[in-house]
Amino acid sequence: MPIKNSSTKAVRSFRLSVECVRQLKDLSCNMGRSEGEVVEVSIDRMYREEIRFGKLMISEGQKPEDNYYVGKH
């Protein structure tokens, strides 16, 4: 995963559970990376796993989110 200049990255805000914040801090300390970098690595790994197990099929002109369907209950 390439490291980019932080001033060029988009700013996002998320509401995380207390447990998630604790895990994020633990990972950040253990990996010696910022919390933002841990989030990037985590999403990259999850994305690769989704592709690996066929839940994401990336093709030209297709949006990954089109592969997911959320129906009404």
PATOR-313546 format. One record per atom (N, C-alpha, C): residue in three letters; x, y, z. Coordinates in steps of 0.001 Angstrom, whole numbers, padded with zeros to 6 digits, always signed. Each point is the difference from the previous one (the first is absolute). Layout:
N
ALAXYZ;...
! end
This chain:
73
MET+000852-001176+000000;MET-000852+001176+000000;MET+000891+001229+000000;PRO-000151+000849-001013;PRO+000865+001174-000077;PRO-000318+001013+001092;ILE+001039+000635+000478;ILE-000175+001054+001005;ILE-000131+001319-000744;LYS-001022+000766+000336;LYS-000251+001269-000670;LYS+000167+001144+000973;ASN+000234+001162-000550;ASN+000092+001211+000811;ASN-001356+000246+000648;SER-000026+000149+001308;SER-001268+000127+000721;SER-000799+001228-000395;SER+000645+001031-000516;SER-000734+001202-000375;SER-000842-000213-001253;THR+000253-001071-000748;THR-000772-000274-001207;THR-001152-000965+000250;LYS-000119-000517+001204;LYS-001044-000981+000311;LYS-001284+000692+000433;ALA-001111-000612-000371;ALA-001309+000520+000401;ALA-000202-000209+001496;VAL-000723+000910+000619;VAL-000297-000103+001428;VAL-001354-000669+000148;ARG-000075-001027+000851;ARG-001241-000727+000261;ARG-000216-000075+001499;SER-001230-000171+000382;SER-000345-000128+001410;SER-000942-001182+000157;PHE+000245-000837+001005;PHE-000825-001180+000233;PHE-000360-000099+001474;ARG-001155-000547+000270;ARG-000405-000290+001374;ARG+000319-001465+000260;LEU+000934-000239+000907;LEU+000450-001356+000289;LEU-000396-000395+001409;SER-000242-001293+000179;SER-000326-000503+001329;SER+001225+000129+000908;VAL-000237-000065+001282;VAL+001093+000073+000984;VAL+000984-001138-000239;GLU-000515-001194-000286;GLU+000854-001159-000260;GLU+000858+000223-001250;CYS-000589+000563-001040;CYS+000744+000259-001231;CYS+001113+001016+000244;VAL-000275+001035+000754;VAL+001012+001013+000312;VAL+001141-000622+000801;ARG-000333-000869+000938;ARG+001036-000685+000788;ARG+000875-000855-000908;GLN-000634-000755-000903;GLN+000747-000844-000930;GLN+000870+000839-000926;LEU-000526+001114-000455;LEU+000752+000898-000874;LEU+001239+000535+000708;LYS-000158+000405+001254;LYS+001143+000502+000773;LYS+001028-001094+000229;ASP-000466-001216+000329;ASP+000913-001130+000207;ASP+000794-000296-001270;LEU-000705-000078-001127;LEU+000679-000275-001268;LEU+000984+001100-000350;SER-000402+001225+000210;SER+000865+001139-000294;SER+001300-000074+000797;CYS-000121-000276+001284;CYS+001200-000099+000859;CYS+000869-001184-000401;ASN-000625-001156-000229;ASN+000763-001207-000329;ASN+000667+000083-001368;MET-000650+000661-000941;MET+000552+000105-001350;MET+000941+001185-000148;GLY-000052+000938+000944;GLY+000828+001189-000100;GLY-000457+000924-001122;ARG-001303+000005-000244;ARG-000579+000834-001051;ARG-001076+000888+000585;SER-000397+001003-000772;SER-001084+000867+000446;SER-001323-000764-000104;GLU-001016+000501+000688;GLU-001314-000630-000066;GLU-000542+000041-001421;GLY+000247+001081-000717;GLY-000432+000104-001394;GLY+000646-001057-000882;GLU+001305-000239+000211;GLU+000700-001029-000771;GLU-000542-001385+000321;VAL-000341-000244+001256;VAL-000575-001293+000390;VAL-001339-000205-000704;VAL-000806+001037-000070;VAL-001286-000093-000704;VAL+000240-000301-001483;GLU+000963+000677-000620;GLU+000314-000247-001412;GLU+000436-001442-000239;VAL+000900-000499+000833;VAL+000485-001374-000137;VAL-001152-000981+000195;SER-000841+000258+000994;SER-001124-000896+000290;SER-000973-000072-001163;ILE-000338+001140-000568;ILE-000932+000028-001126;ILE+000626-000667-001215;ASP+001283+000246-000242;ASP+000683-000632-001116;ASP-000026-001514+000136;ARG+000266-000511+001199;ARG-000019-001449+000232;ARG-001397-000576-000189;MET-001003+000690+000513;MET-001371-000478-000154;MET-000409+000014-001474;TYR+000370+001032-000716;TYR-000317+000124-001419;TYR+000607-001160-000783;ARG+001272-000295+000283;ARG+000682-001106-000685;ARG-000663-001339+000317;GLU-000427-000186+001241;GLU-000694-001236+000383;GLU-001336-000129-000723;GLU-000729+001096-000137;GLU-001278-000024-000704;GLU+000207-000415-001456;ILE+001057+000536-000623;ILE+000312-000377-001378;ILE+000411-001464-000056;ARG+000836-000415+000933;ARG+000513-001370+000027;ARG-001118-001029+000097;PHE-001012+000272+000793;PHE-001084-000957+000201;PHE-001199+000263-000918;GLY+000209+000834-001012;GLY-001011+000178-001021;GLY-001179+000869+000369;LYS+000110+000754+001065;LYS-001103+000868+000387;LYS+000081+001346-000702;LEU+001148+000304-000558;LEU+000193+001209-000800;LEU+000583-000435-001336;MET-000612+000431-001048;MET+000527-000265-001334;MET+000246+001350-000643;ILE+001241+000316-000197;ILE+000357+001293-000559;ILE+000197-000162-001502;SER-000794+000719-000768;SER+000171-000003-001444;SER-000098+001437-000496;GLU+000388+000209-001201;GLU+000041+001346-000556;GLU-001380+000644+000011;GLY-000074+001199+000557;GLY-001246+000742+000026;GLY-000982-000416+001075;GLN+000356-000951+000829;GLN-000911-000485+001036;GLN+000388+000586+001342;LYS-000999+000364+000776;LYS+000237+000482+001352;LYS-000068-001184+000954;PRO+000964-000145+000933;PRO-000030-001123+000942;PRO-001303-000074+000786;GLU-000579+001157+000334;GLU-001219-000030+000815;GLU-001196-000569-000753;ASP+000086-000086-001333;ASP-001086-000601-000779;ASP-000130-001498+000247;ASN+001044-000623+000549;ASN-000036-001433+000280;ASN-000752-000335+001274;TYR-000362+001003+000769;TYR-000689-000240+001260;TYR-001455+000433-000115;TYR-000868-000785+000565;TYR-001421+000328+000017;TYR-000476+000009+001440;VAL-000622+001076+000391;VAL-000566+000092+001341;VAL-001510+000098-000172;GLY-000692-001075+000369;GLY-001449-000032-000144;GLY-000689+000509+001248;LYS-001258+000331-000169;LYS-000790+000445+001146;LYS-000496-001217+000766;HIS-000009+000136+001326;HIS-000454-001100+000852;HIS-001470+000092+000255;
! end
